[in-house]
Amino acid sequence: AVIAALESRKFGYCLIGVNASLSTQAACSTSWPRFHCINEGTGEGSGHTITLPLSAAWTYTIGDEIWSSPTIDAVSGRLFIANGLGAGGVDVNMYILNPDTGALIQSCPMGGGSVSTPAISNNKVFVGGGTAVYAFNALDCSTGPLWTVPTGGTIWSSPLVYGGTVFIGSNDSKIFALNENTGAPVWGPITVAGIADASTPAGDIGNIYFPGGATIYALNALTGA
């Protein structure tokens, strides 16, 4: 199934799985582990073949608006998506669904609503929710987060996991680099010129790239320099 999150103001708080024919030639044909799939941020899924017309395979309704995008992990066979803004604290969870049936596997409580798209690495899933970064066990989140790192502002950014480090921005104009396993800072956080909350970093050849305000930053992934 191809998964599409539909905007709630038009379609209600609903996630839809769409029947389609997909080839398996591309690197992102079975897993889609982060926003725009690969670390370079191209969103490229060459080799996919979609047969029209599309038809809905399933729907799953949650209690708040969906502003996040789904990610798919072929290793665990699961789909991950965070809820929307969590207005009034109605629904502040990340959901784990079966991508073929839409059946709920687990919901993972967070401290705030999210527009962040989860990123998956080494059986862990990372996502921004409210004013914190969360790491969950991708196979079982029933015991709560593996770690949580508070930030000084809300997070609209989606995480990049690159070289064992989780990179993410928040609207206190800071870029965070956190150890994938512990959440401990690898460097920073670094203050940038302008809000850094809505952009998702890209990584390549030892650097990460991140807009802040009207400036694009190229930072060494190991040192933040």
C-alpha angles and dihedrals in degrees: 000000000000110000123221127178108212123212109259098221089065103029108019125247094318142140116202131201113207126207110236141147112247129183119221101223102103129079089241097043096102103020129037098185102173145010107303088008104251133055092251087063097229096131087219118167101166113176094044115130117194118195116210141254099051122211132193112259095184145336131217121194124206133186101257144031118295112227095149125089122233126249125200127211114199092191094063095024091232140131120219127199134160124220124249129262094317093229108201091000091281097144123359103167142117110228129217113201138175102254093211099049106017090234115155113249099174143334118221115207119227131185095246144010120279143214089177119116112229121244122210128210133156095349091309128110123207127198141157116240125177106317099339144070115234133201118196134181102256091213099047127006095172093113093054131247121346085220140346127205117193120217131199094247144021119291122230092154122101118228128252117207108204128161093349093308129110113219120194139149132223134197093256083081094255134129115211127207110192133180108254094224102040109016090235114146114264088191138336137328088236120209114226132191105269137357114324098185105102102046128087117216124235125210135205139151096359097314136096124211122211134166119226117181107316093337132088114213127207108198132182104250093219100045109015089233 
